[in-house]
Amino acid sequence: MEIQVHDIRKGFDGHAAALNGLSLTVASGELMALLGPSGSGKTTLLRVIAGLEVPDGGRILFDGADASHRSVQDRNVGFVFQHYALFRHMTVAQNVGFGLSARPRSRRPSRREIRRRAEELLALVQLQGLEHRYPAQLSGGQRQRVALARALAVEPTVLLLDEPFGALDAKVRKDLRRWLRDLHDRTGHTTVFVTHDQEEALELSDRVAIINAGRVEQVGSPPEVYLRPASAFVFGFMGASNGLPVEVRGGAAFLNGCPRPVADGIRVADGPHMVYARPHDVVLAPDDETGTGLRGIAEAVRVAPGLVRVDMAVPGLDKRLELDIPMSDAHWMSVRPGQPIHVRLTHCHVFGP
């Protein structure tokens, strides 16, 4: 099922518009992440696709047919919430079969068929043998898998997940991400999930749509949005970053008129720009190295798993640069707070000021 979102607008009384003429296409069988900061419009978009919110304008198409005025039931979507929304008084099997049991009598399967379907789905989500337990007897990860099985029970054409792992601890989230990717590859549902976790979006999705202030900033594969960001916002949101206000002259970037360029090989027009680099792309350089680079003072040195994080003060810059030095680089052991250091940028992006 292909989903096309055309010029969707949605506002709420007394607040800025949640969706500002947003357009997006999700290919049939695709797993797409909606990624963005809180308040960017991700969940509102998901609810509009599901029919849980009525847009102020625009259209939703399912396989080319206008679904904008269809009811939630007629859209045949499965929806998984962050906090499970399981019925506490029902067993696991009853929760999974609820959507089928609640159908009108003319479309309701037999009790035997509902039970068979529930058992089949519990096996699919690796919870066989837990049919008679209640939600309170399950772990958080198990409850979320029950919620997913319940969404799949009605045989949806589209699966929508709103921060599905947000309430779980880091280890469980990581395990469930891999499990959900494997499940998607086996079932082939068109799936859209909301997250504010960059790692989750990059690991799980076929494509990522980065949402900001009710609009799409960029859509692309995980490598595309991470390695070729379309804007400074995308670059900054996709991970830790350093931003330097520079003057570009003849393909080189200079900080505050310093004679030594901080980066070269830049293909933009001369003038003021911002150069951005990831902490792992700011590397230690020998003191006698010529060419591009920055000199400053190490202000803080912190050990993290597999790397050392250094905050560096640069004369003329009112904020600190962050460096991530791998522990495999023996030079980190000579870096101490208060010590002068020399760095260079191995990779950077340039955007307008």
C-alpha positions in Angstrom: 0.0 0.0 0.0 1.6 3.3 -1.1 0.8 6.3 1.1 0.8 9.8 -0.5 0.5 12.9 1.8 -0.3 16.0 -0.2 0.0 19.5 1.2 -1.4 18.5 4.6 -2.1 21.4 7.0 -3.2 21.1 10.6 -3.5 23.6 13.4 -4.7 23.6 17.0 -6.4 26.5 18.8 -3.9 28.8 20.3 -0.9 27.1 18.9 1.3 27.4 15.9 0.4 25.1 13.0 1.5 21.5 13.7 1.6 20.7 10.0 2.5 23.4 7.4 1.7 22.1 3.9 3.6 18.9 4.4 3.9 16.4 1.5 5.4 13.0 1.6 5.3 9.6 -0.2 5.8 6.3 1.5 6.4 3.5 -1.0 4.5 0.2 -0.7 6.2 -2.2 1.6 8.6 0.5 2.9 9.6 1.0 6.5 9.9 4.8 6.9 10.9 6.7 10.0 9.5 10.1 10.9 12.3 11.8 12.8 12.4 15.2 14.4 12.4 17.1 17.7 9.4 17.3 20.0 6.6 19.5 18.6 7.8 19.1 15.0 4.5 17.5 13.9 5.6 13.8 13.6 2.8 12.4 15.8 0.2 14.7 14.3 1.1 13.5 10.8 0.9 9.9 11.9 -2.6 10.5 13.4 -3.7 12.3 10.3 -2.7 9.2 8.2 -4.6 7.0 10.6 -7.7 9.1 10.5 -7.5 10.0 14.2 -7.0 13.7 13.3 -8.9 15.6 10.6 -6.6 17.9 8.7 -7.5 21.5 7.9 -6.4 21.0 4.3 -4.6 18.6 1.9 -5.2 15.0 1.0 -4.2 11.5 2.0 -4.0 8.9 -0.8 -3.8 5.1 -0.3 -2.7 3.5 -3.5 -3.8 6.6 -5.4 -7.3 6.6 -3.9 -8.4 9.6 -1.8 -8.7 8.3 1.8 -9.0 11.8 3.4 -12.6 11.3 4.4 -12.5 7.6 5.3 -13.2 6.6 8.9 -10.4 5.0 10.9 -12.1 1.6 10.4 -12.3 2.0 6.7 -8.6 3.0 6.4 -7.6 -0.5 7.8 -4.5 0.7 9.6 -2.8 -0.9 12.6 -1.7 1.6 15.2 0.8 0.9 18.0 1.1 3.5 20.8 4.2 4.2 23.0 2.5 3.1 26.2 1.0 -0.2 24.9 -2.7 0.6 25.6 -3.4 -3.0 26.5 -6.6 -3.9 28.4 -5.4 -4.9 31.9 -8.4 -7.2 32.5 -7.9 -9.2 29.4 -5.4 -12.0 28.8 -2.7 -11.7 26.2 -4.8 -13.8 23.7 -7.9 -11.7 24.3 -5.9 -8.5 23.8 -4.5 -9.7 20.5 -7.9 -10.9 19.3 -9.8 -7.8 20.5 -9.9 -6.0 17.1 -11.5 -9.1 15.5 -13.9 -9.6 18.3 -15.1 -6.0 18.1 -16.1 -6.2 14.5 -19.8 -6.1 13.5 -21.4 -9.6 13.6 -21.5 -9.9 9.8 -17.7 -9.5 9.6 -16.7 -11.1 12.9 -14.7 -14.4 12.6 -15.7 -17.3 14.8 -14.2 -17.7 18.3 -12.1 -20.6 17.1 -10.8 -18.5 14.2 -10.0 -15.6 16.5 -8.2 -17.9 18.9 -6.2 -19.5 16.0 -5.3 -16.1 14.7 -4.1 -14.9 18.1 -1.9 -18.0 18.6 -0.5 -17.5 15.1 0.5 -13.9 15.8 1.9 -14.6 19.2 4.2 -17.2 17.6 5.1 -14.5 15.0 6.1 -12.1 17.8 7.8 -14.9 19.7 5.4 -14.9 22.7 3.9 -18.4 22.2 2.9 -20.0 25.5 2.0 -16.7 27.1 -1.7 -16.6 25.8 -3.2 -16.9 29.3 -1.1 -14.3 31.1 -2.3 -10.8 31.8 -0.4 -7.6 30.9 0.8 -7.0 34.5 2.6 -10.4 34.3 4.7 -9.3 31.3 7.9 -7.2 30.8 7.7 -3.9 29.0 9.2 -5.5 25.9 6.7 -8.3 25.9 3.8 -5.9 26.3 5.0 -3.9 23.3 5.1 -7.1 21.2 1.6 -7.9 22.3 0.5 -4.5 21.2 2.1 -5.1 17.8 0.4 -8.5 17.5 -2.9 -6.9 18.2 -2.3 -4.3 15.5 -1.5 -7.0 13.0 -4.5 -9.1 14.0 -6.9 -7.1 11.9 -4.7 -7.7 8.8 -3.9 -4.0 8.2 -2.7 -2.6 4.9 -0.6 0.0 6.8 1.1 -0.2 10.1 1.7 3.0 12.1 3.9 3.1 15.3 4.1 6.1 17.5 7.4 6.1 19.5 6.9 2.3 20.0 10.0 1.8 22.1 10.1 5.1 24.0 9.0 3.7 27.3 11.6 0.9 27.3 15.2 0.9 28.6 18.1 1.1 26.2 18.9 -2.6 26.1 15.3 -3.7 25.5 14.9 -0.9 22.8 18.0 -2.2 21.0 16.8 -5.8 21.0 13.3 -4.8 19.8 14.6 -2.6 17.0 16.4 -5.6 15.5 13.3 -7.8 16.0 11.0 -5.3 14.4 13.2 -4.9 11.4 13.2 -8.7 11.0 9.4 -8.9 11.4 8.9 -6.1 8.8 11.1 -8.0 6.3 8.9 -11.1 6.9 5.5 -9.5 6.7 6.1 -6.7 4.1 3.7 -4.2 5.6 4.0 -0.6 4.6 5.2 0.8 8.0 5.6 4.3 9.3 7.1 4.9 12.7 7.6 8.1 14.7 10.8 8.5 16.7 13.1 11.3 18.1 16.0 8.8 18.4 18.4 9.2 15.5 20.1 5.9 16.1 16.7 4.1 16.0 15.8 5.8 12.8 19.1 5.1 11.1 19.2 1.4 12.2 15.5 0.5 11.4 14.3 2.4 8.4 14.6 2.1 4.6 14.2 5.9 4.4 14.0 8.7 7.0 11.8 11.8 6.7 13.2 14.5 8.9 10.4 16.8 10.1 10.9 20.4 11.4 8.2 22.9 12.3 5.5 21.0 10.4 7.5 20.6 7.2 9.8 17.9 5.7 13.4 19.1 5.8 14.8 16.0 4.0 13.9 12.5 2.9 16.4 9.9 2.1 18.1 6.6 3.0 19.9 6.6 6.4 23.3 7.1 4.7 22.0 9.9 2.6 20.6 12.0 5.5 23.6 11.4 7.7 26.4 11.8 5.1 24.7 14.4 2.8 22.5 16.6 5.0 20.3 19.1 3.1 20.5 21.8 5.7 22.2 22.9 8.9 19.2 21.7 10.8 19.4 18.2 9.5 23.2 18.1 10.2 22.7 19.2 13.7 19.8 17.0 14.4 21.4 13.8 13.1 24.1 13.8 15.8 26.6 15.9 17.8 28.1 18.7 15.7 30.5 21.6 15.8 29.6 24.9 14.0 32.1 27.5 13.1 31.3 30.9 11.6 33.8 31.4 8.8 34.7 33.6 5.8 35.1 31.6 2.6 37.8 33.0 0.3 39.1 31.1 -2.8 37.8 27.7 -1.6 39.2 28.0 1.9 37.4 28.8 5.2 39.0 31.3 7.6 37.9 31.8 11.2 37.8 35.5 12.4 40.4 36.5 9.8 43.1 34.1 11.0 45.7 33.6 8.3 45.5 29.8 8.6 42.3 28.3 7.1 40.3 25.9 9.2 39.2 23.9 6.1 39.9 24.0 2.4 38.5 22.5 -0.8 35.2 24.3 -0.2 33.0 24.8 -3.3 30.7 27.7 -2.4 30.8 31.4 -3.2 33.1 33.6 -1.3 31.5 35.2 1.8 30.2 34.4 5.3 29.2 30.8 5.9 29.0 28.2 8.6 31.3 25.1 8.6 30.0 22.1 10.5 32.0 19.0 11.5 31.2 16.0 13.7 33.3 15.5 16.8 35.0 12.5 15.3 35.9 14.6 12.2 37.9 17.0 14.4 41.3 15.2 14.9 44.5 15.9 16.7 47.3 17.1 14.4 51.1 17.4 15.1 52.2 20.8 16.2 54.5 21.2 13.3 51.9 20.2 10.7 51.3 22.9 8.1 48.1 23.6 6.1 44.7 23.8 7.6 43.8 23.6 11.2 42.9 25.2 14.5 44.9 25.9 17.7 43.3 26.1 21.1 43.3 24.9 24.7 41.9 21.6 26.0 39.4 22.6 28.7 37.9 19.2 29.6 38.9 15.6 29.0 36.4 12.8 29.6 36.7 9.1 29.1 33.7 7.3 27.4 33.4 3.7 26.1 36.0 3.4 23.3 36.9 7.0 23.0 38.0 10.2 24.8 35.9 13.4 24.6 37.7 16.7 24.7 36.3 20.2 24.9 38.5 22.7 23.2 38.5 26.5 23.6 39.4 28.4 20.5 40.5 32.1 20.6 37.9 34.3 19.0 35.2 31.6 19.2 32.5 32.0 22.0 31.7 28.3 22.2 33.7 25.1 22.6 34.6 22.6 20.0 34.0 18.9 20.8 36.5 16.2 19.8 35.9 12.4 19.9 39.3 10.7 20.0 39.3 6.9 19.6 41.3 5.2 22.3 43.2 3.4 19.5 44.9 6.8 18.9 47.7 6.8 21.5 48.0 10.6 21.3 44.9 11.1 23.5 47.0 10.1 26.6 49.1 13.3 26.2 46.0 15.6 26.2 45.5 17.3 29.5 43.1 20.1 30.6 44.8 23.5 30.1 47.2 22.1 27.5 47.5 23.8 24.0 46.3 21.5 21.2 46.2 21.6 17.4 43.4 20.0 15.4 42.3 19.7 11.8 38.9 19.0 10.2 39.0 15.8 8.2 35.4 16.2 6.9 33.0 19.1 7.0 29.8 20.6 5.5 29.2 24.2 4.6 25.9 26.0 4.8 24.8 29.6 4.7 24.9 31.7 7.9 
